[in-house]
Amino acid sequence: MNIHSQRPSTITVLLIASAIGATAACSTSQDDHGTSASTKRSTHPDPSTPVPSAPPSALPGPALPIQAYMPSPRQIGADGRARAVLITQCLKRFGITSGQITSKLGPRGPESMTQRRYGISDRATAAQYGYWLPGDDRNPPQVPQPSQAETQVASGAVPTYKGQPVPEGGCAGEAVRTLDGKNATAQTYGNALRAANVMELSTFNETRKDPKVKKAEQAWAACMKAKGHHVPADVFAAADRLHLPEVRPRPKPGDREVIVAVADAECHTRTDIDKIWNSLETTYQKREISNDPKKWEGIRHIYQAHFATVDKVLTTHDQGRP
């Protein structure tokens, strides 16, 4: 089933898993618990510091406070390219040609964390694309199986290769230190990312139980029924029931997908569910952040410093900015 028609929490899990996987790629170990070293050594603001709003962005979807602390899907893709570039350059020093993908591909799937977070709400987009998103007609790139030499040097499984000392943690470890500092490990960025992800998923799930959201979903279902679409009070049900394949061509005007998506978007607008749900989730996230401002300022510091370096790496290697 197409992940872009499912609950945004599912999309986020896939995106974050991809980013954490890239963070720990080829490393020999990764701790799933504990506080990031960078979080501990960050300069923290006075607890009375106001909770920041989400950074201004031209990306689609409403803003949420957590966006100031974690990457967008576009940035996650940029992070993967930066790591691939750094690892590839490192392997070249050992005479190893890597099959890692470093070329920039167009965006696939949601452009922001909040695009389709509460379902589809833009009628014009629905009429033109249905639930389809750019890149849905493209299969994920195939990565060649790495050679034994590449695996060993990238992971640091061997201390030397052809007489040359291998960096601590291999080329993947070297890439981590380039992106996050000389004392960084895979957990430095991975733990910060995981903490933001846990909170983002938690507020989505908790606010969905709120009576205001439930009432709005019931109103949405009634609106859909009036348009001839019998679905439960679940704003993702209309798309889910189409059983859209993950990879498919853009739908044509008059296709069932487009007809359902237009009705879906119209009912979103009529019931104001996006505004209701986003307002509640914003309140929940601000409260969570204000409960431990030092922790969240540390996470924001790691996130911002990480992507400032990602930007430099991609610019230096003519890969384009995130």
QUIHUTA-V608522 format. One record per helix or strand of 3 or more residues. SS is the DSSP state (helix for helix, strand for strand). FROM is the first residue (numbers start at 1). TO is the last residue. If there is no record, write none. Layout:
SS & FROM & TO
SS & FROM & TO
This chain:
helix & 3 & 5
helix & 8 & 23
helix & 37 & 41
helix & 65 & 68
helix & 73 & 92
helix & 123 & 129
helix & 148 & 155
helix & 170 & 180
helix & 186 & 208
helix & 211 & 226
helix & 237 & 240
helix & 256 & 271
helix & 273 & 291
helix & 293 & 316
